[in-house]
Amino acid sequence: MTADWCNRPGGALGRRGFLSVPLAAAAAARGAVIDEYDPGNVKLAHRTPWNASDDELLFLKQIGLRWVRLEYGSQDPGVDALRKVQRRFAAFGLGLHGAVHSAYRSLKIQLGQPGRDQDIETYRTFLRSLGALGIPVAPYDFHPANTYTTAMVERRGYRTREFNLHDFRTKVEKQRFDREYSAEEIWDYYTYFVKAVLPVAEEVGVKLALHPDDPPLAKMNGVAKLFIHSEGYRRAEQIAAGSPAWGIRLCVGTWAEGGSGMGEDVFEMIRDYGGRGKVYDVDFRNVTAPLPHFVETFPDDGYLDMYQVMKALRQVRFSGSAVPDHVPELVGDTGIRRAGTAYCIASMRALLRRANEEVG
């Protein structure tokens, strides 16, 4: 009779309350569970174009997001233009935790061509605007001849991207420019760029988050790639000479693609760089297998245990943004792929809440 009273809908506990007692007791034993929106928690976010429609911004609000990584393209880098975008997003309860401007992708910068100083100055202006508006992170990459995918395929009924190394080498790859570029040349161009922009980033309080080369191959289309291994990041960190503005954009998908060839696995990278506060931004993506062939997946559909990734981020107290990356396409998806995005964010939120309970 007592058990029946406890489980009646109108009883003191009810079924949900009864089942939650062990969980609540365990949480109490570990201490207070951090709220999803606590400033010290992982910030669930989404890559969002600067000109996203009102309906798209409302959708992001509806699925519980409070942060975005702004894809700003080649728009006016000045503070007034960016402020207008920031205010429009703020009207939907969305803050800008990071922003990307395409000036750094200039071939003049990444291939050391004449005129690079002008493009670097455009990017420096953008960094000053971020600092003035309190936007803390500027993600960037450095792979001027990249090929991300060899085909679009179907997996579990959804459309997504595939990379097949054999197909790339035999069917897709071609020399992109009029000559090949060695690793040391690309290192020279990267060094020139980063030494020009780091002082500005330091001055205005913006963090530069370096993305690895995706996929992690030593050369693509005649151009060497640098950030395909943990040693590439170590060299880049040495070039930054201890700058507080230098850190990484940890692309979990890229690290999963490289597998054992990355030097440190994704968990070692989180403990190493995250433990030193050098992970500024995270791309939360899974894949089916390491190279030579992989298909990009939803977080719950690849070979990497993404709960363990989220847990590792909480263990090092990562408090930057984590975004779904290369969101697969569900039926009816267009634009920012609302159904796929909602699926990813719901998955990430469930993993984050579990990690918050376990890590405390």
Secondary structure, 3 states (H helix, E strand, C coil): CHHHHHHCCCCCCHHHHHHHHHHHHHHHHHCCCCCCCCCCCCEEEEEEECCCCHHHHHHHHHCCCCEEEEECCCCCCCHHHHHHHHHHHHCCCCEEEEEECHHHHCHHHHCCCCCHHHHHHHHHHHHHHHHHHCCCEEEECCCCCCCCCCEEEEECCEEEEEEEHHHHHHHHCCCCCCCCECHHHHHHHHHHHHHHHHHHHHHHCCEEEECCCCCCCCEECCEECCCCCHHHHHHHHHHHCCCCCEEEEEEHHHHHHHHHHHCCCHHHHHHHHHCCCCEEEEEECEECCCCCEEEEECCCCCCCCHHHHHHHHHHCCCCCEEEECCCCECCCCCCCCHHHHHHHHHHHHHHHHHHHHHHC
